[in-house]
Amino acid sequence: MPVYEYECKACEQIFEVQQKISDEPLANCPQCQAPVTKLMSMSSFQLKGGGWYADGYASKSAAGGTEKSKPAPSCQAGGGCAGCPAAA
C-alpha cells in the first residue's frame, strides 16, 4: 500500500498515512482536527542493474557482450556489378 504525507495547516505537523490508492485523501489532522494538505513526496523506488530482460533473455551483443561481427564476404565478381557496393 502507498504511503502518503500530509501537513496540518494549524499545527504544521507532517505525518505519513498508509492508504489504498482508491481511498479518499485525509481531510483532518489526527491531533488537532484542523484541515490538512497532501504533500508531494520523493519516491524511494529505483531500478538498478541490467534488468530481467538484459540478464536473462537478451543476446550477448544486445546486452553489451564481446561478441564480434564477422566481416562481409569479398566480392566474387570483382566489383563489376552495377548494384554492387564494391563498384562505387
PDB file of N, CA, C and O in Angstrom, chain B, residues numbered from 101:
ATOM      1  N   MET B 101       0.836  -1.170   0.000  1.00  0.00           N
ATOM      2  CA  MET B 101       0.000   0.000   0.000  1.00  0.00           C
ATOM      3  C   MET B 101       0.891   1.247   0.000  1.00  0.00           C
ATOM      4  O   MET B 101       1.920   1.273   0.676  1.00  0.00           O
ATOM      5  N   PRO B 102       0.500   2.277  -0.754  1.00  0.00           N
ATOM      6  CA  PRO B 102       1.308   3.502  -0.790  1.00  0.00           C
ATOM      7  C   PRO B 102       1.272   4.259   0.537  1.00  0.00           C
ATOM      8  O   PRO B 102       0.314   4.162   1.303  1.00  0.00           O
ATOM      9  N   VAL B 103       2.329   5.006   0.781  1.00  0.00           N
ATOM     10  CA  VAL B 103       2.419   5.862   1.960  1.00  0.00           C
ATOM     11  C   VAL B 103       2.304   7.307   1.478  1.00  0.00           C
ATOM     12  O   VAL B 103       3.055   7.736   0.602  1.00  0.00           O
ATOM     13  N   TYR B 104       1.365   8.049   2.050  1.00  0.00           N
ATOM     14  CA  TYR B 104       1.142   9.444   1.676  1.00  0.00           C
ATOM     15  C   TYR B 104       1.522  10.349   2.834  1.00  0.00           C
ATOM     16  O   TYR B 104       1.339   9.989   3.997  1.00  0.00           O
ATOM     17  N   GLU B 105       2.053  11.524   2.517  1.00  0.00           N
ATOM     18  CA  GLU B 105       2.412  12.515   3.525  1.00  0.00           C
ATOM     19  C   GLU B 105       1.388  13.645   3.513  1.00  0.00           C
ATOM     20  O   GLU B 105       0.931  14.087   2.459  1.00  0.00           O
ATOM     21  N   TYR B 106       1.047  14.092   4.703  1.00  0.00           N
ATOM     22  CA  TYR B 106       0.114  15.202   4.877  1.00  0.00           C
ATOM     23  C   TYR B 106       0.749  16.221   5.818  1.00  0.00           C
ATOM     24  O   TYR B 106       1.600  15.881   6.640  1.00  0.00           O
ATOM     25  N   GLU B 107       0.317  17.486   5.682  1.00  0.00           N
ATOM     26  CA  GLU B 107       0.758  18.538   6.599  1.00  0.00           C
ATOM     27  C   GLU B 107      -0.471  19.262   7.134  1.00  0.00           C
ATOM     28  O   GLU B 107      -1.366  19.649   6.383  1.00  0.00           O
ATOM     29  N   CYS B 108      -0.488  19.433   8.447  1.00  0.00           N
ATOM     30  CA  CYS B 108      -1.589  20.137   9.098  1.00  0.00           C
ATOM     31  C   CYS B 108      -1.403  21.642   8.898  1.00  0.00           C
ATOM     32  O   CYS B 108      -0.300  22.166   9.055  1.00  0.00           O
ATOM     33  N   LYS B 109      -2.489  22.327   8.552  1.00  0.00           N
ATOM     34  CA  LYS B 109      -2.420  23.775   8.334  1.00  0.00           C
ATOM     35  C   LYS B 109      -2.327  24.546   9.651  1.00  0.00           C
ATOM     36  O   LYS B 109      -1.791  25.654   9.681  1.00  0.00           O
ATOM     37  N   ALA B 110      -2.842  23.971  10.736  1.00  0.00           N
ATOM     38  CA  ALA B 110      -2.853  24.670  12.027  1.00  0.00           C
ATOM     39  C   ALA B 110      -1.585  24.393  12.840  1.00  0.00           C
ATOM     40  O   ALA B 110      -0.873  25.327  13.209  1.00  0.00           O
ATOM     41  N   CYS B 111      -1.300  23.123  13.121  1.00  0.00           N
ATOM     42  CA  CYS B 111      -0.154  22.792  13.981  1.00  0.00           C
ATOM     43  C   CYS B 111       1.124  22.504  13.186  1.00  0.00           C
ATOM     44  O   CYS B 111       2.177  22.267  13.777  1.00  0.00           O
ATOM     45  N   GLU B 112       1.040  22.522  11.857  1.00  0.00           N
ATOM     46  CA  GLU B 112       2.172  22.329  10.946  1.00  0.00           C
ATOM     47  C   GLU B 112       2.880  20.984  11.129  1.00  0.00           C
ATOM     48  O   GLU B 112       4.040  20.831  10.748  1.00  0.00           O
ATOM     49  N   GLN B 113       2.187  20.029  11.705  1.00  0.00           N
ATOM     50  CA  GLN B 113       2.753  18.688  11.857  1.00  0.00           C
ATOM     51  C   GLN B 113       2.710  17.982  10.495  1.00  0.00           C
ATOM     52  O   GLN B 113       1.711  18.054   9.780  1.00  0.00           O
ATOM     53  N   ILE B 114       3.803  17.302  10.153  1.00  0.00           N
ATOM     54  CA  ILE B 114       3.850  16.481   8.941  1.00  0.00           C
ATOM     55  C   ILE B 114       3.774  15.030   9.383  1.00  0.00           C
ATOM     56  O   ILE B 114       4.528  14.599  10.255  1.00  0.00           O
ATOM     57  N   PHE B 115       2.861  14.276   8.780  1.00  0.00           N
ATOM     58  CA  PHE B 115       2.689  12.873   9.161  1.00  0.00           C
ATOM     59  C   PHE B 115       2.436  12.027   7.923  1.00  0.00           C
ATOM     60  O   PHE B 115       2.029  12.530   6.876  1.00  0.00           O
ATOM     61  N   GLU B 116       2.688  10.727   8.068  1.00  0.00           N
ATOM     62  CA  GLU B 116       2.515   9.762   6.984  1.00  0.00           C
ATOM     63  C   GLU B 116       1.332   8.849   7.293  1.00  0.00           C
ATOM     64  O   GLU B 116       1.074   8.507   8.447  1.00  0.00           O
ATOM     65  N   VAL B 117       0.620   8.462   6.232  1.00  0.00           N
ATOM     66  CA  VAL B 117      -0.521   7.563   6.372  1.00  0.00           C
ATOM     67  C   VAL B 117      -0.453   6.528   5.262  1.00  0.00           C
ATOM     68  O   VAL B 117      -0.241   6.873   4.099  1.00  0.00           O
ATOM     69  N   GLN B 118      -0.631   5.264   5.615  1.00  0.00           N
ATOM     70  CA  GLN B 118      -0.714   4.190   4.627  1.00  0.00           C
ATOM     71  C   GLN B 118      -2.156   4.097   4.160  1.00  0.00           C
ATOM     72  O   GLN B 118      -3.061   3.845   4.956  1.00  0.00           O
ATOM     73  N   GLN B 119      -2.369   4.304   2.846  1.00  0.00           N
ATOM     74  CA  GLN B 119      -3.722   4.282   2.302  1.00  0.00           C
ATOM     75  C   GLN B 119      -3.739   3.559   0.968  1.00  0.00           C
ATOM     76  O   GLN B 119      -2.729   3.491   0.268  1.00  0.00           O
ATOM     77  N   LYS B 120      -4.893   3.025   0.630  1.00  0.00           N
ATOM     78  CA  LYS B 120      -5.089   2.480  -0.710  1.00  0.00           C
ATOM     79  C   LYS B 120      -5.163   3.644  -1.693  1.00  0.00           C
ATOM     80  O   LYS B 120      -5.499   4.766  -1.314  1.00  0.00           O
ATOM     81  N   ILE B 121      -4.850   3.373  -2.941  1.00  0.00           N
ATOM     82  CA  ILE B 121      -4.962   4.407  -3.961  1.00  0.00           C
ATOM     83  C   ILE B 121      -6.415   4.857  -4.101  1.00  0.00           C
ATOM     84  O   ILE B 121      -6.682   6.025  -4.384  1.00  0.00           O
ATOM     85  N   SER B 122      -7.336   3.943  -3.906  1.00  0.00           N
ATOM     86  CA  SER B 122      -8.762   4.248  -4.054  1.00  0.00           C
ATOM     87  C   SER B 122      -9.359   4.964  -2.839  1.00  0.00           C
ATOM     88  O   SER B 122     -10.488   5.448  -2.915  1.00  0.00           O
ATOM     89  N   ASP B 123      -8.622   5.043  -1.714  1.00  0.00           N
ATOM     90  CA  ASP B 123      -9.131   5.730  -0.521  1.00  0.00           C
ATOM     91  C   ASP B 123      -9.202   7.238  -0.749  1.00  0.00           C
ATOM     92  O   ASP B 123      -8.404   7.806  -1.495  1.00  0.00           O
ATOM     93  N   GLU B 124     -10.163   7.869  -0.097  1.00  0.00           N
ATOM     94  CA  GLU B 124     -10.274   9.329  -0.133  1.00  0.00           C
ATOM     95  C   GLU B 124      -9.113   9.931   0.660  1.00  0.00           C
ATOM     96  O   GLU B 124      -8.724   9.371   1.685  1.00  0.00           O
ATOM     97  N   PRO B 125      -8.548  11.062   0.210  1.00  0.00           N
ATOM     98  CA  PRO B 125      -7.485  11.712   0.985  1.00  0.00           C
ATOM     99  C   PRO B 125      -8.006  12.166   2.346  1.00  0.00           C
ATOM    100  O   PRO B 125      -9.190  12.460   2.507  1.00  0.00           O
ATOM    101  N   LEU B 126      -7.099  12.217   3.323  1.00  0.00           N
ATOM    102  CA  LEU B 126      -7.495  12.688   4.655  1.00  0.00           C
ATOM    103  C   LEU B 126      -7.909  14.152   4.586  1.00  0.00           C
ATOM    104  O   LEU B 126      -7.391  14.913   3.768  1.00  0.00           O
ATOM    105  N   ALA B 127      -8.829  14.534   5.433  1.00  0.00           N
ATOM    106  CA  ALA B 127      -9.306  15.916   5.470  1.00  0.00           C
ATOM    107  C   ALA B 127      -8.859  16.637   6.741  1.00  0.00           C
ATOM    108  O   ALA B 127      -8.681  17.855   6.737  1.00  0.00           O
ATOM    109  N   ASN B 128      -8.676  15.873   7.844  1.00  0.00           N
ATOM    110  CA  ASN B 128      -8.379  16.494   9.139  1.00  0.00           C
ATOM    111  C   ASN B 128      -7.148  15.878   9.788  1.00  0.00           C
ATOM    112  O   ASN B 128      -6.840  14.702   9.595  1.00  0.00           O
ATOM    113  N   CYS B 129      -6.458  16.701  10.560  1.00  0.00           N
ATOM    114  CA  CYS B 129      -5.272  16.280  11.312  1.00  0.00           C
ATOM    115  C   CYS B 129      -5.695  15.325  12.432  1.00  0.00           C
ATOM    116  O   CYS B 129      -6.693  15.580  13.106  1.00  0.00           O
ATOM    117  N   PRO B 130      -4.957  14.231  12.641  1.00  0.00           N
ATOM    118  CA  PRO B 130      -5.323  13.297  13.712  1.00  0.00           C
ATOM    119  C   PRO B 130      -5.125  13.884  15.117  1.00  0.00           C
ATOM    120  O   PRO B 130      -5.727  13.394  16.073  1.00  0.00           O
ATOM    121  N   GLN B 131      -4.283  14.934  15.259  1.00  0.00           N
ATOM    122  CA  GLN B 131      -4.042  15.512  16.587  1.00  0.00           C
ATOM    123  C   GLN B 131      -4.996  16.656  16.927  1.00  0.00           C
ATOM    124  O   GLN B 131      -5.579  16.687  18.011  1.00  0.00           O
ATOM    125  N   CYS B 132      -5.152  17.608  15.976  1.00  0.00           N
ATOM    126  CA  CYS B 132      -5.942  18.807  16.310  1.00  0.00           C
ATOM    127  C   CYS B 132      -7.217  18.956  15.476  1.00  0.00           C
ATOM    128  O   CYS B 132      -7.973  19.907  15.673  1.00  0.00           O
ATOM    129  N   GLN B 133      -7.460  18.045  14.564  1.00  0.00           N
ATOM    130  CA  GLN B 133      -8.656  18.026  13.715  1.00  0.00           C
ATOM    131  C   GLN B 133      -8.755  19.204  12.739  1.00  0.00           C
ATOM    132  O   GLN B 133      -9.816  19.429  12.157  1.00  0.00           O
ATOM    133  N   ALA B 134      -7.668  19.955  12.553  1.00  0.00           N
ATOM    134  CA  ALA B 134      -7.652  21.056  11.577  1.00  0.00           C
ATOM    135  C   ALA B 134      -7.481  20.472  10.168  1.00  0.00           C
ATOM    136  O   ALA B 134      -7.073  19.320  10.023  1.00  0.00           O
ATOM    137  N   PRO B 135      -7.788  21.257   9.137  1.00  0.00           N
ATOM    138  CA  PRO B 135      -7.625  20.763   7.763  1.00  0.00           C
ATOM    139  C   PRO B 135      -6.164  20.460   7.428  1.00  0.00           C
ATOM    140  O   PRO B 135      -5.254  21.117   7.933  1.00  0.00           O
ATOM    141  N   VAL B 136      -5.953  19.467   6.579  1.00  0.00           N
ATOM    142  CA  VAL B 136      -4.608  19.069   6.154  1.00  0.00           C
ATOM    143  C   VAL B 136      -4.490  19.184   4.634  1.00  0.00           C
ATOM    144  O   VAL B 136      -5.488  19.186   3.913  1.00  0.00           O
ATOM    145  N   THR B 137      -3.244  19.280   4.168  1.00  0.00           N
ATOM    146  CA  THR B 137      -2.968  19.254   2.731  1.00  0.00           C
ATOM    147  C   THR B 137      -2.063  18.067   2.438  1.00  0.00           C
ATOM    148  O   THR B 137      -1.189  17.722   3.233  1.00  0.00           O
ATOM    149  N   LYS B 138      -2.284  17.459   1.302  1.00  0.00           N
ATOM    150  CA  LYS B 138      -1.473  16.320   0.868  1.00  0.00           C
ATOM    151  C   LYS B 138      -0.182  16.862   0.256  1.00  0.00           C
ATOM    152  O   LYS B 138      -0.216  17.792  -0.550  1.00  0.00           O
ATOM    153  N   LEU B 139       0.949  16.280   0.638  1.00  0.00           N
ATOM    154  CA  LEU B 139       2.246  16.732   0.148  1.00  0.00           C
ATOM    155  C   LEU B 139       2.736  15.842  -0.987  1.00  0.00           C
ATOM    156  O   LEU B 139       2.370  14.670  -1.074  1.00  0.00           O
ATOM    157  N   MET B 140       3.563  16.408  -1.849  1.00  0.00           N
ATOM    158  CA  MET B 140       4.244  15.629  -2.883  1.00  0.00           C
ATOM    159  C   MET B 140       5.532  15.107  -2.261  1.00  0.00           C
ATOM    160  O   MET B 140       6.353  15.891  -1.784  1.00  0.00           O
ATOM    161  N   SER B 141       5.712  13.810  -2.263  1.00  0.00           N
ATOM    162  CA  SER B 141       6.872  13.191  -1.635  1.00  0.00           C
ATOM    163  C   SER B 141       7.803  12.629  -2.692  1.00  0.00           C
ATOM    164  O   SER B 141       7.377  12.278  -3.792  1.00  0.00           O
ATOM    165  N   MET B 142       9.076  12.548  -2.346  1.00  0.00           N
ATOM    166  CA  MET B 142      10.038  11.906  -3.235  1.00  0.00           C
ATOM    167  C   MET B 142       9.919  10.397  -3.068  1.00  0.00           C
ATOM    168  O   MET B 142       9.767   9.890  -1.956  1.00  0.00           O
ATOM    169  N   SER B 143       9.989   9.712  -4.155  1.00  0.00           N
ATOM    170  CA  SER B 143       9.885   8.259  -4.117  1.00  0.00           C
ATOM    171  C   SER B 143      11.244   7.643  -3.823  1.00  0.00           C
ATOM    172  O   SER B 143      12.278   8.197  -4.198  1.00  0.00           O
ATOM    173  N   SER B 144      11.241   6.515  -3.162  1.00  0.00           N
ATOM    174  CA  SER B 144      12.490   5.800  -2.905  1.00  0.00           C
ATOM    175  C   SER B 144      12.648   4.626  -3.867  1.00  0.00           C
ATOM    176  O   SER B 144      13.586   3.839  -3.737  1.00  0.00           O
ATOM    177  N   PHE B 145      11.743   4.507  -4.823  1.00  0.00           N
ATOM    178  CA  PHE B 145      11.757   3.409  -5.784  1.00  0.00           C
ATOM    179  C   PHE B 145      12.856   3.637  -6.816  1.00  0.00           C
ATOM    180  O   PHE B 145      12.933   4.714  -7.407  1.00  0.00           O
ATOM    181  N   GLN B 146      13.713   2.628  -7.041  1.00  0.00           N
ATOM    182  CA  GLN B 146      14.800   2.722  -8.010  1.00  0.00           C
ATOM    183  C   GLN B 146      14.912   1.425  -8.783  1.00  0.00           C
ATOM    184  O   GLN B 146      14.710   0.339  -8.240  1.00  0.00           O
ATOM    185  N   LEU B 147      15.234   1.554 -10.050  1.00  0.00           N
ATOM    186  CA  LEU B 147      15.538   0.384 -10.866  1.00  0.00           C
ATOM    187  C   LEU B 147      17.045   0.336 -11.039  1.00  0.00           C
ATOM    188  O   LEU B 147      17.640   1.271 -11.574  1.00  0.00           O
ATOM    189  N   LYS B 148      17.660  -0.738 -10.595  1.00  0.00           N
ATOM    190  CA  LYS B 148      19.109  -0.879 -10.687  1.00  0.00           C
ATOM    191  C   LYS B 148      19.449  -2.159 -11.425  1.00  0.00           C
ATOM    192  O   LYS B 148      18.643  -3.087 -11.491  1.00  0.00           O
ATOM    193  N   GLY B 149      20.635  -2.198 -11.971  1.00  0.00           N
ATOM    194  CA  GLY B 149      21.099  -3.405 -12.645  1.00  0.00           C
ATOM    195  C   GLY B 149      20.662  -3.451 -14.088  1.00  0.00           C
ATOM    196  O   GLY B 149      20.115  -2.486 -14.621  1.00  0.00           O
ATOM    197  N   GLY B 150      20.911  -4.585 -14.712  1.00  0.00           N
ATOM    198  CA  GLY B 150      20.596  -4.745 -16.121  1.00  0.00           C
ATOM    199  C   GLY B 150      19.136  -5.019 -16.374  1.00  0.00           C
ATOM    200  O   GLY B 150      18.652  -4.802 -17.485  1.00  0.00           O
ATOM    201  N   GLY B 151      18.426  -5.486 -15.381  1.00  0.00           N
ATOM    202  CA  GLY B 151      17.018  -5.803 -15.559  1.00  0.00           C
ATOM    203  C   GLY B 151      16.827  -7.244 -15.971  1.00  0.00           C
ATOM    204  O   GLY B 151      17.771  -7.914 -16.389  1.00  0.00           O
ATOM    205  N   TRP B 152      15.599  -7.716 -15.850  1.00  0.00           N
ATOM    206  CA  TRP B 152      15.319  -9.123 -16.126  1.00  0.00           C
ATOM    207  C   TRP B 152      15.555  -9.457 -17.584  1.00  0.00           C
ATOM    208  O   TRP B 152      15.998 -10.566 -17.884  1.00  0.00           O
ATOM    209  N   TYR B 153      15.274  -8.538 -18.511  1.00  0.00           N
ATOM    210  CA  TYR B 153      15.447  -8.850 -19.929  1.00  0.00           C
ATOM    211  C   TYR B 153      16.931  -8.953 -20.280  1.00  0.00           C
ATOM    212  O   TYR B 153      17.353  -9.927 -20.904  1.00  0.00           O
ATOM    213  N   ALA B 154      17.713  -7.971 -19.890  1.00  0.00           N
ATOM    214  CA  ALA B 154      19.137  -7.959 -20.225  1.00  0.00           C
ATOM    215  C   ALA B 154      19.877  -9.105 -19.549  1.00  0.00           C
ATOM    216  O   ALA B 154      20.807  -9.668 -20.127  1.00  0.00           O
ATOM    217  N   ASP B 155      19.475  -9.455 -18.333  1.00  0.00           N
ATOM    218  CA  ASP B 155      20.170 -10.508 -17.600  1.00  0.00           C
ATOM    219  C   ASP B 155      19.790 -11.911 -18.066  1.00  0.00           C
ATOM    220  O   ASP B 155      20.628 -12.813 -18.043  1.00  0.00           O
ATOM    221  N   GLY B 156      18.547 -12.109 -18.487  1.00  0.00           N
ATOM    222  CA  GLY B 156      18.103 -13.461 -18.767  1.00  0.00           C
ATOM    223  C   GLY B 156      17.782 -13.802 -20.199  1.00  0.00           C
ATOM    224  O   GLY B 156      17.825 -14.973 -20.575  1.00  0.00           O
ATOM    225  N   TYR B 157      17.455 -12.793 -21.028  1.00  0.00           N
ATOM    226  CA  TYR B 157      16.939 -13.125 -22.340  1.00  0.00           C
ATOM    227  C   TYR B 157      17.681 -12.491 -23.512  1.00  0.00           C
ATOM    228  O   TYR B 157      17.638 -13.039 -24.613  1.00  0.00           O
ATOM    229  N   ALA B 158      18.340 -11.391 -23.328  1.00  0.00           N
ATOM    230  CA  ALA B 158      18.988 -10.700 -24.439  1.00  0.00           C
ATOM    231  C   ALA B 158      20.222 -11.468 -24.907  1.00  0.00           C
ATOM    232  O   ALA B 158      20.871 -12.163 -24.125  1.00  0.00           O
ATOM    233  N   SER B 159      20.533 -11.331 -26.195  1.00  0.00           N
ATOM    234  CA  SER B 159      21.752 -11.958 -26.712  1.00  0.00           C
ATOM    235  C   SER B 159      22.959 -11.191 -26.186  1.00  0.00           C
ATOM    236  O   SER B 159      22.821 -10.073 -25.689  1.00  0.00           O
ATOM    237  N   LYS B 160      24.124 -11.782 -26.295  1.00  0.00           N
ATOM    238  CA  LYS B 160      25.322 -11.133 -25.775  1.00  0.00           C
ATOM    239  C   LYS B 160      25.588  -9.804 -26.466  1.00  0.00           C
ATOM    240  O   LYS B 160      26.018  -8.850 -25.818  1.00  0.00           O
ATOM    241  N   SER B 161      25.340  -9.724 -27.774  1.00  0.00           N
ATOM    242  CA  SER B 161      25.602  -8.474 -28.484  1.00  0.00           C
ATOM    243  C   SER B 161      24.618  -7.387 -28.057  1.00  0.00           C
ATOM    244  O   SER B 161      25.005  -6.221 -27.973  1.00  0.00           O
ATOM    245  N   ALA B 162      23.364  -7.731 -27.785  1.00  0.00           N
ATOM    246  CA  ALA B 162      22.376  -6.744 -27.356  1.00  0.00           C
ATOM    247  C   ALA B 162      22.628  -6.302 -25.923  1.00  0.00           C
ATOM    248  O   ALA B 162      22.302  -5.171 -25.564  1.00  0.00           O
ATOM    249  N   ALA B 163      23.194  -7.161 -25.106  1.00  0.00           N
ATOM    250  CA  ALA B 163      23.440  -6.840 -23.700  1.00  0.00           C
ATOM    251  C   ALA B 163      24.814  -6.210 -23.498  1.00  0.00           C
ATOM    252  O   ALA B 163      25.227  -6.003 -22.357  1.00  0.00           O
ATOM    253  N   GLY B 164      25.533  -5.898 -24.582  1.00  0.00           N
ATOM    254  CA  GLY B 164      26.840  -5.274 -24.436  1.00  0.00           C
ATOM    255  C   GLY B 164      27.955  -6.280 -24.276  1.00  0.00           C
ATOM    256  O   GLY B 164      28.993  -5.956 -23.699  1.00  0.00           O
ATOM    257  N   GLY B 165      27.771  -7.495 -24.771  1.00  0.00           N
ATOM    258  CA  GLY B 165      28.794  -8.525 -24.670  1.00  0.00           C
ATOM    259  C   GLY B 165      29.949  -8.262 -25.619  1.00  0.00           C
ATOM    260  O   GLY B 165      30.016  -7.210 -26.256  1.00  0.00           O
ATOM    261  N   THR B 166      30.851  -9.219 -25.709  1.00  0.00           N
ATOM    262  CA  THR B 166      32.047  -9.041 -26.524  1.00  0.00           C
ATOM    263  C   THR B 166      31.963  -9.804 -27.836  1.00  0.00           C
ATOM    264  O   THR B 166      32.991 -10.048 -28.468  1.00  0.00           O
ATOM    265  N   GLU B 167      30.779 -10.180 -28.254  1.00  0.00           N
ATOM    266  CA  GLU B 167      30.615 -10.912 -29.497  1.00  0.00           C
ATOM    267  C   GLU B 167      30.943  -9.987 -30.672  1.00  0.00           C
ATOM    268  O   GLU B 167      30.346  -8.918 -30.807  1.00  0.00           O
ATOM    269  N   LYS B 168      31.896 -10.400 -31.526  1.00  0.00           N
ATOM    270  CA  LYS B 168      32.326  -9.563 -32.646  1.00  0.00           C
ATOM    271  C   LYS B 168      31.559  -9.941 -33.899  1.00  0.00           C
ATOM    272  O   LYS B 168      31.200 -11.102 -34.098  1.00  0.00           O
ATOM    273  N   SER B 169      31.312  -8.945 -34.742  1.00  0.00           N
ATOM    274  CA  SER B 169      30.634  -9.218 -36.007  1.00  0.00           C
ATOM    275  C   SER B 169      31.648  -9.741 -37.019  1.00  0.00           C
ATOM    276  O   SER B 169      32.835  -9.424 -36.953  1.00  0.00           O
ATOM    277  N   LYS B 170      31.156 -10.546 -37.951  1.00  0.00           N
ATOM    278  CA  LYS B 170      32.016 -11.123 -38.976  1.00  0.00           C
ATOM    279  C   LYS B 170      32.128 -10.151 -40.140  1.00  0.00           C
ATOM    280  O   LYS B 170      31.157  -9.458 -40.445  1.00  0.00           O
ATOM    281  N   PRO B 171      33.291 -10.076 -40.806  1.00  0.00           N
ATOM    282  CA  PRO B 171      33.429  -9.182 -41.956  1.00  0.00           C
ATOM    283  C   PRO B 171      32.582  -9.681 -43.125  1.00  0.00           C
ATOM    284  O   PRO B 171      32.330 -10.878 -43.259  1.00  0.00           O
ATOM    285  N   ALA B 172      32.150  -8.746 -43.964  1.00  0.00           N
ATOM    286  CA  ALA B 172      31.358  -9.095 -45.139  1.00  0.00           C
ATOM    287  C   ALA B 172      32.226  -9.882 -46.117  1.00  0.00           C
ATOM    288  O   ALA B 172      33.425  -9.624 -46.223  1.00  0.00           O
ATOM    289  N   PRO B 173      31.636 -10.834 -46.828  1.00  0.00           N
ATOM    290  CA  PRO B 173      32.426 -11.591 -47.804  1.00  0.00           C
ATOM    291  C   PRO B 173      32.898 -10.687 -48.937  1.00  0.00           C
ATOM    292  O   PRO B 173      32.228  -9.722 -49.302  1.00  0.00           O
ATOM    293  N   SER B 174      34.055 -11.016 -49.481  1.00  0.00           N
ATOM    294  CA  SER B 174      34.592 -10.205 -50.576  1.00  0.00           C
ATOM    295  C   SER B 174      33.784 -10.439 -51.848  1.00  0.00           C
ATOM    296  O   SER B 174      33.157 -11.484 -52.019  1.00  0.00           O
ATOM    297  N   CYS B 175      33.810  -9.466 -52.717  1.00  0.00           N
ATOM    298  CA  CYS B 175      33.047  -9.522 -53.961  1.00  0.00           C
ATOM    299  C   CYS B 175      33.712 -10.502 -54.926  1.00  0.00           C
ATOM    300  O   CYS B 175      34.880 -10.341 -55.282  1.00  0.00           O
ATOM    301  N   GLN B 176      32.961 -11.514 -55.344  1.00  0.00           N
ATOM    302  CA  GLN B 176      33.485 -12.530 -56.253  1.00  0.00           C
ATOM    303  C   GLN B 176      33.498 -12.042 -57.701  1.00  0.00           C
ATOM    304  O   GLN B 176      34.240 -12.567 -58.532  1.00  0.00           O
ATOM    305  N   ALA B 177      32.669 -11.028 -58.001  1.00  0.00           N
ATOM    306  CA  ALA B 177      32.573 -10.552 -59.384  1.00  0.00           C
ATOM    307  C   ALA B 177      33.607  -9.486 -59.689  1.00  0.00           C
ATOM    308  O   ALA B 177      33.653  -8.996 -60.817  1.00  0.00           O
ATOM    309  N   GLY B 178      34.426  -9.114 -58.743  1.00  0.00           N
ATOM    310  CA  GLY B 178      35.467  -8.121 -58.979  1.00  0.00           C
ATOM    311  C   GLY B 178      34.954  -6.692 -58.998  1.00  0.00           C
ATOM    312  O   GLY B 178      35.663  -5.790 -59.446  1.00  0.00           O
ATOM    313  N   GLY B 179      33.745  -6.468 -58.522  1.00  0.00           N
ATOM    314  CA  GLY B 179      33.223  -5.106 -58.451  1.00  0.00           C
ATOM    315  C   GLY B 179      32.613  -4.622 -59.747  1.00  0.00           C
ATOM    316  O   GLY B 179      32.383  -3.421 -59.890  1.00  0.00           O
ATOM    317  N   GLY B 180      32.342  -5.495 -60.693  1.00  0.00           N
ATOM    318  CA  GLY B 180      31.799  -5.078 -61.975  1.00  0.00           C
ATOM    319  C   GLY B 180      30.287  -4.998 -62.020  1.00  0.00           C
ATOM    320  O   GLY B 180      29.738  -4.559 -63.030  1.00  0.00           O
ATOM    321  N   CYS B 181      29.594  -5.401 -60.977  1.00  0.00           N
ATOM    322  CA  CYS B 181      28.129  -5.372 -60.978  1.00  0.00           C
ATOM    323  C   CYS B 181      27.637  -3.946 -60.743  1.00  0.00           C
ATOM    324  O   CYS B 181      28.244  -3.201 -59.974  1.00  0.00           O
ATOM    325  N   ALA B 182      26.545  -3.563 -61.397  1.00  0.00           N
ATOM    326  CA  ALA B 182      26.011  -2.209 -61.251  1.00  0.00           C
ATOM    327  C   ALA B 182      25.459  -1.977 -59.849  1.00  0.00           C
ATOM    328  O   ALA B 182      25.595  -0.877 -59.313  1.00  0.00           O
ATOM    329  N   GLY B 183      24.839  -2.987 -59.244  1.00  0.00           N
ATOM    330  CA  GLY B 183      24.257  -2.833 -57.915  1.00  0.00           C
ATOM    331  C   GLY B 183      25.208  -3.187 -56.798  1.00  0.00           C
ATOM    332  O   GLY B 183      24.806  -3.153 -55.635  1.00  0.00           O
ATOM    333  N   CYS B 184      26.447  -3.525 -57.092  1.00  0.00           N
ATOM    334  CA  CYS B 184      27.416  -3.968 -56.089  1.00  0.00           C
ATOM    335  C   CYS B 184      28.004  -2.770 -55.347  1.00  0.00           C
ATOM    336  O   CYS B 184      28.427  -1.809 -55.989  1.00  0.00           O
ATOM    337  N   PRO B 185      28.044  -2.799 -54.015  1.00  0.00           N
ATOM    338  CA  PRO B 185      28.648  -1.700 -53.266  1.00  0.00           C
ATOM    339  C   PRO B 185      30.146  -1.570 -53.533  1.00  0.00           C
ATOM    340  O   PRO B 185      30.710  -0.490 -53.356  1.00  0.00           O
ATOM    341  N   ALA B 186      30.790  -2.640 -53.951  1.00  0.00           N
ATOM    342  CA  ALA B 186      32.226  -2.573 -54.227  1.00  0.00           C
ATOM    343  C   ALA B 186      32.517  -1.812 -55.514  1.00  0.00           C
ATOM    344  O   ALA B 186      33.653  -1.388 -55.730  1.00  0.00           O
ATOM    345  N   ALA B 187      31.503  -1.626 -56.385  1.00  0.00           N
ATOM    346  CA  ALA B 187      31.707  -0.926 -57.649  1.00  0.00           C
ATOM    347  C   ALA B 187      31.827   0.575 -57.434  1.00  0.00           C
ATOM    348  O   ALA B 187      32.363   1.265 -58.301  1.00  0.00           O
ATOM    349  N   ALA B 188      31.361   1.096 -56.340  1.00  0.00           N
ATOM    350  CA  ALA B 188      31.384   2.548 -56.102  1.00  0.00           C
ATOM    351  C   ALA B 188      32.736   3.038 -55.665  1.00  0.00           C
ATOM    352  O   ALA B 188      32.912   4.233 -55.427  1.00  0.00           O
TER     353      ALA B 188
END
